[in-house]
């Protein structure tokens, strides 16, 4: 596993997602030695499956404030593993 290459690809794909990128980097660094000692992980594309969500659901949440003004917010449900 080449952590820097993975991070470079993710930074290009997810610009502006500093917290996500930081979390991915920390996890990759922590599992790098174990991952590299198991070539079957590379064949199974384990890292590629871990860093991208399986499913992303977006939904709107309309609400009314105390002054009677309607607001609409966006909600997200991100699922990384359906197992």
C-alpha positions as CSV (number, residue, x, y, z in Angstrom):
1,X,0.0,0.0,0.0
2,X,1.3,3.4,-0.9
3,X,-0.4,5.8,1.5
4,X,0.7,8.9,-0.3
5,X,-0.7,7.8,-3.7
6,X,-4.0,6.8,-2.1
7,X,-4.2,10.1,-0.3
8,X,-3.2,12.0,-3.5
9,X,-6.1,10.3,-5.4
10,X,-8.6,10.9,-2.6
11,X,-7.6,14.6,-2.2
12,X,-8.3,15.1,-6.0
13,X,-11.6,13.3,-5.7
14,X,-12.7,14.9,-2.4
15,X,-11.3,18.5,-2.2
16,X,-12.2,20.5,0.8
17,X,-13.0,17.4,3.0
18,X,-10.2,18.0,5.5
19,X,-11.7,16.0,8.3
20,X,-12.4,13.0,6.1
21,X,-9.0,13.1,4.5
22,X,-7.3,13.4,7.9
23,X,-9.3,10.4,9.3
24,X,-8.4,8.3,6.2
25,X,-4.7,9.2,6.5
26,X,-4.6,8.2,10.2
27,X,-6.3,4.9,9.6
28,X,-4.1,4.0,6.6
29,X,-0.9,4.8,8.5
30,X,-2.1,2.7,11.4
31,X,-2.9,-0.4,9.3
32,X,-0.1,0.0,6.7
33,X,2.3,-2.7,8.2
34,X,-0.4,-5.3,8.6
35,X,-2.0,-4.6,5.2
36,X,1.4,-4.9,3.5
37,X,2.1,-8.2,5.1
38,X,-1.1,-9.7,3.6
39,X,-1.0,-9.6,-0.2
40,X,-4.6,-11.0,-0.4
41,X,-5.9,-7.6,0.9
42,X,-4.5,-5.9,-2.2
43,X,-6.1,-8.5,-4.5
44,X,-9.5,-7.9,-2.7
45,X,-9.1,-4.1,-3.2
46,X,-9.7,-3.7,0.5
47,X,-8.5,-0.1,0.8
48,X,-10.6,1.0,-2.2
49,X,-13.7,-0.5,-0.6
50,X,-12.9,1.1,2.8
51,X,-12.4,4.7,1.7
52,X,-15.5,5.1,-0.4
53,X,-19.0,4.7,1.0
54,X,-21.2,1.9,-0.1
55,X,-24.2,4.2,-0.1
56,X,-25.0,7.9,0.4
57,X,-28.6,9.0,1.0
58,X,-29.4,12.7,0.9
59,X,-32.7,14.1,2.1
60,X,-34.2,17.5,2.8
61,X,-35.4,18.6,6.2
62,X,-37.9,21.5,6.1
63,X,-38.6,23.3,9.4
64,X,-40.2,26.4,10.6
65,X,-38.5,28.8,13.0
66,X,-40.1,30.7,15.9
67,X,-40.9,33.6,13.5
68,X,-42.8,31.4,11.1
69,X,-40.1,31.4,8.4
70,X,-39.6,28.1,6.6
71,X,-36.0,26.8,6.3
72,X,-34.7,23.8,4.3
73,X,-31.6,21.9,5.4
74,X,-30.0,18.9,3.7
75,X,-29.4,15.7,5.7
76,X,-27.0,12.9,4.8
77,X,-26.9,9.2,5.7
78,X,-23.5,7.7,4.7
79,X,-23.1,4.0,4.9
80,X,-19.6,2.4,4.5
81,X,-20.5,-1.2,5.0
82,X,-23.8,-3.0,4.7
83,X,-22.5,-6.2,6.3
